[in-house]
Amino acid sequence: MSRTRTALLAAMALVAGATGTAFAVDPGIAAVPCTVDYKIQNQWSTGFTAAVTLTNNSAAKSSWSLKWSYAGDQKVTSGWNAKISQSGAAVTAANEAYNGQLATGGSVSFGFQGSYSGSNAIPATFTLDGVTCNVDGGGGPTDPPDPGGPSTRVNNPYEGAKVYVNPEWSANAAAEPGGSRVANQPTGIWLDRIAAINGAGGKMGLRDHLDEALRQKGSGELVVQFVIYNLPGRDCSALASNGELKADEIGRYKTEYIDPIKAILADPKYASLRIVTTVEIDSLPNLVTNTGSRPTAVPQCDVMKANGNYVKGVGYALNKLGDVPNVYNYVDAGHHGWIGWDDNFGPTATIMKEAATAEGATVNDVHGFITNTANYSALKENNFTIDDTVAGKSVRESKWVDWNRYLDELSYAQAFRSRLVSAGFDSNIGMLIDTSRNGWGGTARPTGPGATTSVDTYVDGGRYDRRFNAGNWCNQSGAGLGERPKAAPAAGIDAYVWMKPPGESDGASKQIPNDEGKGFDRMCDPTYTGNPRNNNNMSGALPDAPLSGHWFSAQFRQLMQNAYPPLS
């Protein structure tokens, strides 16, 4: 993981028992021959995972061996990106064949899983090829330990924590008839342009939300959720969510957007908060599905694939935000109706890995992934399975499923998590599922499968998701609030979240001049007859919608009416 620390914070590596994180001393101190960032990434009652970054400040090496000893009974059980062995309390991590070269000033990262009982103290001393790291010339620490330090990192930030309620969204919800029933639900805060960092149009800025989060936190734990959403050439396949930065403005993205956000999140004032970031929705999957010779290709997506700025931007965001010890990065992973096909599934995992290792980032900067962000895919279809056969045809042959491997978000998220681990991400990554608008309740909700006349009548009569096509994404008619936010609801799932605040529009149903960079997308027009990305179906969008992100009262009322589970 890319970590830039001051020497004072770095010395916390030597605080016995400490906080779950050991920080390297400032690599700019030439007298320090090597620095080690040993970080306990996840921890539970009997085990833990750790991420280690080694930086060599001495002569270049063609091979390396890092050693440390545990004060307790910690045992390394498996590792990746290093050959790790243990004898008693002594551990040795040596290079693999592919990462032995370690230039002066160069870094290498590896990780491992271990077991323990009692305490899990950070090792006090690390040696690289026999030379002590994190100290000046082999002596004592360069600075006295900081007795405060960051809070312990946890495996699932949502467990045992309240989640921040945005007072601005809450006020909008409460102002609607019956809205008080959900006005206390936590939602994501979208930083969708540079001006949003300090507050635009009279709205709260990033610091305002963090200060309010501290007030809501009290003496317990609290998660606050932000959507990082301002890539250059943003959302190349949907005009409604185009952004302010042009395709080639990666420099502005870094210096005017990510760097200021990182500086605020890193303020020690907010170190006690668990800060969850959803990183750049609808970006990386576009590079797989909407480029090249595919019928769904969009010229602007080809531009973004060619210039690499989606990959660079996501990598830079992960690297910088990953430097903040109490930030948990979750990368957007589309949804089952987008990525669930064989020719999308694996390639999307691959490009996620590419972005997570770009611009100084490593897979250790990724705590997990989020699916269905701002979308409508049903959480769990209960009236049929992917393995059902009707009238001699597989459910996969139905027009609705269209050969997809997945019927719903829960099965997709769990399967994609496994694929991401196979691609090189940590085995303890967790998934989030946005359930803000995928309830599909009300009188139209089926109570059982459809007629077995044909596979289409069977599927269409039983599916909860009532869209014309799973590719429809804008202000969908008939949608309802989904499962309320909750922690650890299913295996591999860190939480159900309302990352998209219900009642905030997906896009305008007609052209509306604006200074937010948002165009008019025909998918938000209820009269639109579609394109290859939704198999040329009607858009299914509600009429009279405002710009994306603006309050849409009629939609919010419908979402409450069709909520599943129903509102009481």
C-alpha positions, -999 to +999 in steps of 0.1 A: +000+000+000+013+034-008+019+053+025+035+087+029+040+095+066+058+121+087+086+108+108+065+114+139+037+092+128+061+067+114+076+060+148+043+046+159+055+014+143+073+008+175+044+013+199+039-021+215+005-035+211-005-004+193-033+003+170-033-024+143-011-003+120+027+002+119+038+032+099+071+036+080+093+065+088+096+092+062+116+077+033+130+111+026+154+106+057+184+093+039+199+078+071+170+053+074+182+023+052+147+008+048+112+015+059+084-010+066+047-003+067+031-033+085-006-029+087-032-052+103-058-049+076-086-071+091-088-088+125-112-112+142-112-132+174-087-159+162-071-145+131-060-115+110-047-104+077-018-080+073-005-059+045+032-051+044+050-025+022+088-025+022+108+005+008+145+002+001+165+034+007+199+018+002+216+003-028+195-015-054+188-052-048+182-081-070+166-101-042+155-094-007+146-110+027+126-092+054+125-106+089+106-099+121+096-117+153+063-118+172+059-111+209+028-133+210+017-166+195+009-152+160+013-178+132+013-171+095-010-195+077-009-183+041+006-154+021+008-138-013+034-119-033+062-132-010+076-165+002+068-165+039+082-190+064+081-191+102+102-208+129+088-202+163+082-165+167+106-156+138+091-148+104+110-145+071+094-130+040+115-134+008+109-122-027+091-142-054+108-147-087+089-118-102+095-091-075+131-096-065+143-063-081+142-035-055+156-002-067+169+025-045+137+042-033+117+013-047+089-004-028+073-039-028+041-050-012+029-084+001+003-097+024-006-127+046-032-143+068-024-154+103-038-168+135-034-156+171-049-157+206-048-131+233-030-100+219-019-093+184+009-067+189+028-051+160+063-065+156+088-040+172+117-046+148+121-054+111+154-062+093+160-062+055+189-085+046+202-081+082+199-043+084+174-028+108+146-008+092+127+022+105+156+035+125+185+059+119+216+039+112+204+010+132+198+029+165+166+039+182+135+053+167+138+086+149+110+102+169+092+095+202+060+074+198+027+092+194+005+080+223-027+088+204-026+072+170-053+061+146-081+038+156-079+001+150-089-010+115-117-035+114-127-062+089-162-048+084-166-011+092-204-014+094-204-040+122-210-025+156-214+010+142-241+035+135-242+051+100-243+088+093-277+103+084-273+132+060-294+161+075-300+176+041-314+144+026-333+137+058-350+171+056-361+165+020-375+130+029-393+143+060-410+170+041-428+144+019-461+129+031-451+098+051-414+105+046-407+106+083-408+068+082-374+067+064-360+101+070-336+086+097-320+062+072-283+066+063-274+076+027-243+083+007-230+118+001-221+124-035-190+145-042-198+148-079-178+180-087-150+200-073-173+226-058-190+199-037-159+196-016-164+229+000-202+230-006-220+242-037-253+260-040-257+264-003-252+227+005-230+212+031-194+206+021-171+177+031-159+192+063-195+201+073-206+165+069-176+152+088-182+176+117-219+166+118-207+130+117-186+136+148-217+150+165-238+120+156-211+096+166-211+104+203-191+078+222-198+049+198-186+040+163-199+057+132-196+051+095-199+080+071-203+073+034-190+094+005-192+087-033-161+098-051-175+106-085-157+131-108-134+113-132-123+130-164-148+121-191-171+107-165-196+081-174-188+079-210-220+059-219-246+081-202-250+118-209-272+124-178-242+118-155-215+134-175-192+154-153-173+187-153-138+174-163-129+168-199-115+135-210-079+146-208-081+166-175-065+139-153-042+165-138-072+185-125-088+154-112-057+147-091-048+181-078-081+199-076-104+170-066-087+139-050-058+158-033-082+182-014-105+154-004-076+134+009-063+164+029-096+168+046-102+131+053-066+129+068-073+156+093-066+140+127-098+156+139-117+129+120-095+099+129-122+083+151-147+081+122-150+051+099-150+067+064-163+046+036-157+058+000-174+044-030-149+050-058-160+062-092-192+044-101-199+034-138-163+039-149-142+008-152-170-016-164-176+008-193-141+000-206-152-036-209-187-034-222-189-002-242-157-002-263-143-017-295-164-036-319-193-044-295-227-033-306-229-014-273-197+006-280-197+043-274-170+065-291-164+084-258-157+051-240-132+042-267-115+076-259-113+068-222-100+034-228-073+047-251-061+075-229-062+054-197-076+081-175-103+060-159-076+034-148-052+062-138-079+082-120-092+052-100-057+041-091-047+076-080-079+079-058-072+045-042-036+053-036-042+087-020-074+079+000-058+045+010-031+065+028-057+076+054-058+048+081-096+052+088-107+053+051-123+021+036-123+021-002-150+002-020-147+002-058-178+002-080-184-032-097-215-025-118-245-048-114-256-083-125-276-069-155-244-053-168-215-076-159-231-109-153-224-124-188-194-146-193-176-121-217-180-093-192-175-110-158-138-120-160-125-090-180-142-067-155-123-083-126-091-080-146-095-043-152-104-038-115-070-053-107-053-031-133-068+000-117-060-011-082-023-014-091-020+019-111-007+052-100+010+039-069-020+019-056-019-017-045-047-042-039-043-034-002-058+000-009-091-018-017-113-028+012-141-041-010-165-035-039-200-022-043-227-034-067-260-019-079-250+016-070-278+039-081-295+010-099-326-011-096-316-048-098-336-070-074-316-082-044-329-118-046-353-133-071-371-161-052-397-173-078-373-191-102-336-201-103-310-199-130-311-237-132-348-240-139-360-255-172-395-247-186-410-261-218-377-276-227-357-244-223-334-230-197-343-199-178-311-185-193-328-186-227-356-163-216-357-128-231-353-113-196-323-133-185-308-134-220-281-159-212-269-140-181-253-162-154-271-143-126-307-134-118-301-109-090-276-088-071-269-111-041-259-140-062-238-117-085-221-099-057-211-131-039-198-147-072-180-116-083-163-114-049-148-148-055-137-139-090-120-107-076-101-128-050-090-151-078-078-120-097-055-111-068-075-091-043-074-099-006-094-130+005-112-109+031-126-082+008-163-074+015-191-064-008-217-037-004-250-038-023-270-006-029-306-015-020-320+020-021-344+015-050-346-023-057-375-033-035-401-037-063-430-041-039-465-029-041-494-046-059-473-055-089-450-078-069-455-114-079-462-140-053-449-170-073-436-181-107-454-173-139-472-198-161-452-227-175-466-221-210-431-209-220-399-199-204-408-163-210-442-165-193-425-183-164-398-157-159-418-126-167-447-137-145-424-144-115-397-118-116-398-090-090-378-066-112-405-051-134-383-031-157-386-036-195-349-045-195-321-048-169-302-022-189-327+005-180-312+027-153-329+061-153-358+070-128-375+037-133-413+036-131-427+012-105-395+009-084-396+008-046-373+012-016-354-019-009-339-036+021-331-010+048-294-005+054-279-032+076-245-047+084-233-082+075-266-094+060-252-124+041-220-142+035-193-120+020-215-089+022-203-062+045-236-043+043-268-034+024-265+004+019-285+033+005-256+048-014-279+065-038-302+087-018-337+078-027-356+107-042-325+121-060-330+120-097-309+099-121-312+125-148-336+150-165-364+137-187-358+166-211-330+191-219-323+214-189-295+240-193-271+237-163-236+246-150-230+210-136-218+195-169-249+172-170-263+164-205-297+152-216-298+114-220-326+098-239-327+069-215-343+094-190-370+103-216-402+081-211-409+082-248-375+068-258-376+034-276-341+024-266-307+013-280-285-018-281-275-013-244-311-021-233-320-043-263-340-015-279-367-015-252-386+015-239-367+034-213-392+029-185-383+063-171-406+086-151-417+119-167-409+154-155-376+145-138-351+171-128-313+170-133-294+141-118-289+146-081-318+170-077-348+162-056-375+143-074-406+144-052-428+122-074-402+095-076-396+095-038-434+091-032-435+062-056-405+045-039-422+047-006-455+034-020-437+004-036-412-003-008-403-039-001-402-047+028-432-025+030-431+007+052-451+006+083 
